[in-house]
Amino acid sequence: MDEDEAVEIANSTEFGLGAEIWSRNLERAQRLAKRIKSGFVAINGTVKLDPRLPFCGVKKSGIGRELSHYRLKEFVNIKTVVVNK
């Protein structure tokens, strides 16, 4: 199996909560992590919660963010104001 096939299999699920990549080649792992459709990707470790990091899923794995300052933003409305001179 090559990289493209592995990414295709990983992305073929309707869920996207967490993914793990195990590799001795960190550059390759980081490149693959960018291609994985998942809310969390752990390289050479397991998916686990850390209150300092935002945690979320994509696809059918949840809405919004948990933990970190990103969670607070779920409770506010952001307003854009444009002023032309």
Phi and psi restraints in degrees (value plus and minus 20) as a CYANA .aco file:
   2 ASP   PHI    -121.0   -81.0
   2 ASP   PSI     159.3   199.3
   3 GLU   PHI     -78.1   -38.1
   3 GLU   PSI     -65.9   -25.9
   4 ASP   PHI     -80.6   -40.6
   4 ASP   PSI     -61.8   -21.8
   5 GLU   PHI     -85.1   -45.1
   5 GLU   PSI     -60.8   -20.8
   6 ALA   PHI     -83.9   -43.9
   6 ALA   PSI     -63.7   -23.7
   7 VAL   PHI     -84.6   -44.6
   7 VAL   PSI     -62.0   -22.0
   8 GLU   PHI     -80.5   -40.5
   8 GLU   PSI     -62.9   -22.9
   9 ILE   PHI     -85.7   -45.7
   9 ILE   PSI     -65.4   -25.4
  10 ALA   PHI     -81.3   -41.3
  10 ALA   PSI     -58.1   -18.1
  11 ASN   PHI    -106.3   -66.3
  11 ASN   PSI     -26.7    13.3
  12 SER   PHI     -96.4   -56.4
  12 SER   PSI     -33.6     6.4
  13 THR   PHI     -98.8   -58.8
  13 THR   PSI     135.3   175.3
  14 GLU   PHI    -101.6   -61.6
  14 GLU   PSI     -21.0    19.0
  15 PHE   PHI    -131.2   -91.2
  15 PHE   PSI     141.9   181.9
  16 GLY   PHI    -180.1  -140.1
  16 GLY   PSI      34.4    74.4
  17 LEU   PHI    -100.0   -60.0
  17 LEU   PSI     -78.2   -38.2
  18 GLY   PHI    -167.2  -127.2
  18 GLY   PSI     131.8   171.8
  19 ALA   PHI    -160.3  -120.3
  19 ALA   PSI     134.0   174.0
  20 GLU   PHI    -146.2  -106.2
  20 GLU   PSI     120.0   160.0
  21 ILE   PHI    -144.9  -104.9
  21 ILE   PSI     106.1   146.1
  22 TRP   PHI    -134.1   -94.1
  22 TRP   PSI     102.4   142.4
  23 SER   PHI    -181.5  -141.5
  23 SER   PSI     128.7   168.7
  24 ARG   PHI    -101.1   -61.1
  24 ARG   PSI     -38.9     1.1
  25 ASN   PHI    -119.2   -79.2
  25 ASN   PSI      78.0   118.0
  26 LEU   PHI     -87.0   -47.0
  26 LEU   PSI     -54.9   -14.9
  27 GLU   PHI     -82.5   -42.5
  27 GLU   PSI     -63.2   -23.2
  28 ARG   PHI     -84.5   -44.5
  28 ARG   PSI     -63.1   -23.1
  29 ALA   PHI     -82.3   -42.3
  29 ALA   PSI     -61.5   -21.5
  30 GLN   PHI     -86.9   -46.9
  30 GLN   PSI     -57.5   -17.5
  31 ARG   PHI     -84.0   -44.0
  31 ARG   PSI     -62.5   -22.5
  32 LEU   PHI     -87.8   -47.8
  32 LEU   PSI     -58.3   -18.3
  33 ALA   PHI     -78.6   -38.6
  33 ALA   PSI     -55.8   -15.8
  34 LYS   PHI     -85.5   -45.5
  34 LYS   PSI     -44.8    -4.8
  35 ARG   PHI    -112.6   -72.6
  35 ARG   PSI     -35.5     4.5
  36 ILE   PHI     -99.5   -59.5
  36 ILE   PSI     108.2   148.2
  37 LYS   PHI    -108.0   -68.0
  37 LYS   PSI      66.0   106.0
  38 SER   PHI    -169.9  -129.9
  38 SER   PSI     128.6   168.6
  39 GLY   PHI     -92.2   -52.2
  39 GLY   PSI     -41.0    -1.0
  40 PHE   PHI    -165.2  -125.2
  40 PHE   PSI     110.6   150.6
  41 VAL   PHI    -147.6  -107.6
  41 VAL   PSI     103.6   143.6
  42 ALA   PHI    -124.2   -84.2
  42 ALA   PSI     112.1   152.1
  43 ILE   PHI    -126.4   -86.4
  43 ILE   PSI     103.0   143.0
  44 ASN   PHI      34.7    74.7
  44 ASN   PSI      20.5    60.5
  45 GLY   PHI    -187.6  -147.6
  45 GLY   PSI     159.7   199.7
  46 THR   PHI    -122.2   -82.2
  46 THR   PSI     135.7   175.7
  47 VAL   PHI     -90.8   -50.8
  47 VAL   PSI     102.5   142.5
  48 LYS   PHI    -171.8  -131.8
  48 LYS   PSI     133.7   173.7
  49 LEU   PHI     -95.8   -55.8
  49 LEU   PSI     121.8   161.8
  50 ASP   PHI    -162.1  -122.1
  50 ASP   PSI     101.1   141.1
  51 PRO   PHI     -80.5   -40.5
  51 PRO   PSI     -34.7     5.3
  52 ARG   PHI    -103.7   -63.7
  52 ARG   PSI     -32.5     7.5
  53 LEU   PHI    -136.1   -96.1
  53 LEU   PSI     120.5   160.5
  54 PRO   PHI     -87.6   -47.6
  54 PRO   PSI     123.5   163.5
  55 PHE   PHI    -149.9  -109.9
  55 PHE   PSI     110.0   150.0
  56 CYS   PHI    -180.3  -140.3
  56 CYS   PSI     148.2   188.2
  57 GLY   PHI    -135.7   -95.7
  57 GLY   PSI     149.5   189.5
  58 VAL   PHI    -145.3  -105.3
  58 VAL   PSI     153.3   193.3
  59 LYS   PHI      37.8    77.8
  59 LYS   PSI    -145.7  -105.7
  60 LYS   PHI    -114.0   -74.0
  60 LYS   PSI       9.4    49.4
  61 SER   PHI    -134.3   -94.3
  61 SER   PSI      20.1    60.1
  62 GLY   PHI      92.6   132.6
  62 GLY   PSI     145.4   185.4
  63 ILE   PHI    -147.1  -107.1
  63 ILE   PSI     114.5   154.5
  64 GLY   PHI      64.0   104.0
  64 GLY   PSI    -195.5  -155.5
  65 ARG   PHI    -137.5   -97.5
  65 ARG   PSI     126.7   166.7
  66 GLU   PHI    -133.2   -93.2
  66 GLU   PSI     132.8   172.8
  67 LEU   PHI      48.5    88.5
  67 LEU   PSI     148.4   188.4
  68 SER   PHI      37.4    77.4
  68 SER   PSI    -196.4  -156.4
  69 HIS   PHI     -88.4   -48.4
  69 HIS   PSI     -38.0     2.0
  70 TYR   PHI     -85.8   -45.8
  70 TYR   PSI     -50.3   -10.3
  71 ARG   PHI     -83.8   -43.8
  71 ARG   PSI     -59.6   -19.6
  72 LEU   PHI     -81.0   -41.0
  72 LEU   PSI     -52.7   -12.7
  73 LYS   PHI     -88.7   -48.7
  73 LYS   PSI     -34.4     5.6
  74 GLU   PHI     -87.8   -47.8
  74 GLU   PSI     -38.9     1.1
  75 PHE   PHI    -123.9   -83.9
  75 PHE   PSI     -13.2    26.8
  76 VAL   PHI    -145.8  -105.8
  76 VAL   PSI     136.3   176.3
  77 ASN   PHI    -125.6   -85.6
  77 ASN   PSI     112.7   152.7
  78 ILE   PHI    -116.6   -76.6
  78 ILE   PSI     110.8   150.8
  79 LYS   PHI    -130.9   -90.9
  79 LYS   PSI     115.1   155.1
  80 THR   PHI    -123.1   -83.1
  80 THR   PSI     109.0   149.0
  81 VAL   PHI    -143.7  -103.7
  81 VAL   PSI     105.2   145.2
  82 VAL   PHI    -134.5   -94.5
  82 VAL   PSI     107.3   147.3
  83 VAL   PHI    -135.5   -95.5
  83 VAL   PSI     102.6   142.6
  84 ASN   PHI    -123.4   -83.4
  84 ASN   PSI     112.0   152.0
